[in-house]
Amino acid sequence: MKTLFTIHAGEYLVGNHLEKKYSKDVKVWIPSKDIGTDLLVTDSENKKSVSLQVKFSRDYLATNDLPEFRPLLEVTSWWKLSREGIAKSKADYWVFVLMGFQMKRIDFVVISPSELLKRFEKFHGAAESIQSYLWVTKDERCLESRGLSPKEQMEIIMRDRRDIDRDFSSYLNNWSPLEKRLGLRPATNGKQVLGCQ
């Protein structure tokens, strides 16, 4: 085993959220070395498990060059991902952590790597390097906006343009895959407000 390390902010936020949301029904484990999985989540008896790859982004809403978007959005994010990394991922689910500083909230997108890659390929093609913008709207939808013009971005926010592959809303704060696999029952809602215990 190599020297001790610290977990990154996204891993801490996911682990903390799960422990609060499911109380004593869940345990969160950190691997001692990089194995392509950031967290292992088990039931209280350590008999069932789910592995997670966690991605964290700061909020870009305040620095967005288009101020007309700001009143419509809670948080914006940016990731640069490897297509091969997604395709070869050993994690059961990827969790994207979207932390909105202005509204003091945290949202999570929970999706399997196979579904993530399938969606990305539909609008990013077979590019090896994938850049992703996940945005959470005021009406609590999650949209992938990378590669769209400002006009098209506004259209998907305002529901004037429908793009099923770019709509990640069904994965937003949706921990039901973990609940089913681990037999968990939530104690709170899926959204976390900063500063609340």
PLY file of the C-alpha trace (Angstrom):
ply
format ascii 1.0
element vertex 197
property float x
property float y
property float z
element edge 196
property int vertex1
property int vertex2
end_header
0.00 0.00 0.00
1.30 3.44 -0.93
1.19 6.58 1.16
-2.11 7.84 2.56
-4.22 10.00 0.29
-7.18 12.30 0.60
-10.44 11.83 -1.24
-11.59 14.60 -3.54
-14.55 16.82 -2.76
-16.99 14.94 -5.00
-16.24 11.61 -3.34
-16.76 13.14 0.08
-20.05 14.76 -0.97
-21.40 11.50 -2.41
-20.37 9.44 0.62
-21.74 12.02 3.04
-25.01 12.27 1.11
-25.53 8.50 1.04
-24.79 8.09 4.74
-27.29 10.85 5.60
-29.92 9.71 3.11
-29.88 6.05 4.14
-28.70 6.39 7.73
-27.52 3.07 9.17
-28.62 1.01 6.15
-25.53 1.81 4.10
-21.73 1.75 4.39
-19.36 3.67 2.14
-15.85 2.35 1.48
-12.81 3.96 -0.15
-10.30 1.78 -2.06
-6.66 1.96 -0.93
-5.45 2.44 -4.53
-6.82 3.65 -7.86
-8.76 0.75 -9.37
-11.17 2.77 -11.52
-13.76 2.85 -8.78
-13.88 5.73 -6.30
-16.37 4.38 -3.78
-17.84 1.03 -2.84
-21.29 1.19 -1.26
-22.61 -1.80 0.68
-25.70 -2.66 2.66
-25.39 -2.73 6.44
-24.51 -6.44 6.40
-21.82 -6.03 3.70
-23.55 -8.66 1.57
-24.57 -6.51 -1.40
-22.43 -3.86 -3.06
-22.43 -1.17 -5.74
-19.28 0.50 -7.10
-19.25 4.19 -8.03
-17.02 6.40 -10.18
-17.42 9.99 -8.98
-16.90 13.14 -11.06
-17.01 16.62 -9.55
-17.28 20.01 -11.23
-17.38 23.48 -9.85
-20.33 25.68 -10.80
-19.77 27.79 -13.93
-23.07 29.67 -13.73
-21.59 32.90 -12.36
-18.99 33.03 -15.15
-21.36 32.09 -17.99
-20.92 34.60 -20.82
-24.68 34.67 -21.45
-26.35 36.41 -18.50
-29.84 35.67 -19.87
-29.28 32.01 -18.90
-28.57 32.71 -15.23
-32.17 33.25 -14.03
-33.20 29.94 -15.65
-30.49 27.69 -14.22
-29.46 26.40 -10.80
-26.01 25.10 -11.71
-23.81 24.54 -14.76
-20.85 22.18 -14.98
-18.05 21.11 -17.29
-16.22 17.81 -17.62
-13.59 16.51 -20.01
-13.98 12.74 -20.20
-12.25 9.92 -22.04
-14.45 7.75 -24.24
-12.20 4.79 -23.49
-12.41 5.53 -19.76
-16.20 5.33 -19.89
-16.22 2.24 -22.14
-13.77 0.32 -19.93
-15.14 1.54 -16.61
-15.45 -1.14 -13.93
-17.86 0.95 -11.88
-21.53 0.01 -11.75
-22.54 3.69 -11.87
-20.97 7.05 -12.53
-22.06 9.89 -10.26
-21.66 13.47 -11.47
-21.70 15.95 -8.60
-23.14 19.36 -9.48
-22.60 21.84 -6.68
-24.41 25.13 -7.16
-22.76 27.86 -5.13
-25.40 30.55 -5.61
-28.31 28.39 -4.46
-26.21 26.42 -1.96
-27.34 23.02 -3.16
-25.86 19.81 -4.45
-27.33 17.65 -7.21
-26.22 14.23 -8.40
-26.55 12.54 -11.78
-26.44 8.75 -11.28
-26.01 6.78 -14.52
-24.46 3.51 -15.69
-21.33 3.92 -17.85
-22.93 2.01 -20.72
-25.95 4.34 -20.79
-23.68 7.38 -20.45
-21.57 6.34 -23.42
-24.63 5.47 -25.51
-26.03 8.95 -24.95
-22.73 10.74 -25.53
-22.16 8.88 -28.81
-25.47 10.15 -30.16
-24.40 13.79 -30.03
-20.59 13.64 -29.66
-20.02 10.78 -32.11
-16.97 8.55 -31.65
-14.66 11.30 -30.38
-12.06 9.97 -27.94
-12.18 13.12 -25.82
-15.68 14.08 -24.70
-16.51 17.43 -23.19
-19.79 17.61 -21.34
-21.89 20.47 -19.97
-24.58 19.25 -17.60
-26.98 21.98 -16.53
-29.69 21.84 -13.86
-32.64 24.13 -14.55
-34.83 25.99 -12.06
-37.61 23.47 -12.73
-35.19 20.66 -11.73
-34.36 19.17 -15.10
-30.84 18.11 -16.11
-29.74 18.88 -19.67
-26.55 18.22 -21.66
-25.85 21.40 -23.60
-22.36 20.92 -25.05
-22.19 21.49 -28.81
-25.42 23.48 -29.03
-25.60 27.10 -30.11
-26.83 29.63 -27.52
-30.17 29.71 -29.37
-30.47 25.90 -29.19
-29.43 25.91 -25.54
-32.19 28.38 -24.74
-34.67 26.26 -26.68
-33.95 23.14 -24.62
-34.13 25.12 -21.38
-37.49 26.65 -22.39
-38.81 23.30 -23.71
-39.11 24.71 -27.24
-36.70 22.04 -28.44
-37.03 18.41 -27.37
-33.94 16.23 -27.40
-34.43 13.00 -25.44
-30.75 12.05 -25.57
-29.72 15.37 -24.05
-32.29 15.15 -21.26
-30.61 13.58 -18.22
-33.49 14.48 -15.87
-34.39 10.85 -15.16
-30.90 10.39 -13.66
-30.98 13.57 -11.58
-30.91 12.73 -7.86
-32.20 9.27 -8.79
-30.64 6.79 -6.36
-33.22 4.07 -7.07
-30.67 1.76 -8.78
-28.69 1.65 -5.51
-31.86 1.27 -3.48
-32.89 -1.77 -5.54
-29.46 -3.39 -5.53
-28.81 -2.83 -1.83
-32.37 -2.96 -0.44
-32.25 0.63 0.83
-35.06 2.91 1.95
-34.42 6.65 1.81
-34.80 8.74 4.94
-34.71 12.08 3.03
-35.24 13.43 -0.48
-32.55 13.11 -3.16
-31.45 16.73 -3.22
-29.03 18.03 -0.63
-29.00 21.60 0.63
-25.65 22.79 1.87
-25.41 23.46 5.57
-28.35 21.22 6.43
-27.79 18.16 8.58
0 1
1 2
2 3
3 4
4 5
5 6
6 7
7 8
8 9
9 10
10 11
11 12
12 13
13 14
14 15
15 16
16 17
17 18
18 19
19 20
20 21
21 22
22 23
23 24
24 25
25 26
26 27
27 28
28 29
29 30
30 31
31 32
32 33
33 34
34 35
35 36
36 37
37 38
38 39
39 40
40 41
41 42
42 43
43 44
44 45
45 46
46 47
47 48
48 49
49 50
50 51
51 52
52 53
53 54
54 55
55 56
56 57
57 58
58 59
59 60
60 61
61 62
62 63
63 64
64 65
65 66
66 67
67 68
68 69
69 70
70 71
71 72
72 73
73 74
74 75
75 76
76 77
77 78
78 79
79 80
80 81
81 82
82 83
83 84
84 85
85 86
86 87
87 88
88 89
89 90
90 91
91 92
92 93
93 94
94 95
95 96
96 97
97 98
98 99
99 100
100 101
101 102
102 103
103 104
104 105
105 106
106 107
107 108
108 109
109 110
110 111
111 112
112 113
113 114
114 115
115 116
116 117
117 118
118 119
119 120
120 121
121 122
122 123
123 124
124 125
125 126
126 127
127 128
128 129
129 130
130 131
131 132
132 133
133 134
134 135
135 136
136 137
137 138
138 139
139 140
140 141
141 142
142 143
143 144
144 145
145 146
146 147
147 148
148 149
149 150
150 151
151 152
152 153
153 154
154 155
155 156
156 157
157 158
158 159
159 160
160 161
161 162
162 163
163 164
164 165
165 166
166 167
167 168
168 169
169 170
170 171
171 172
172 173
173 174
174 175
175 176
176 177
177 178
178 179
179 180
180 181
181 182
182 183
183 184
184 185
185 186
186 187
187 188
188 189
189 190
190 191
191 192
192 193
193 194
194 195
195 196
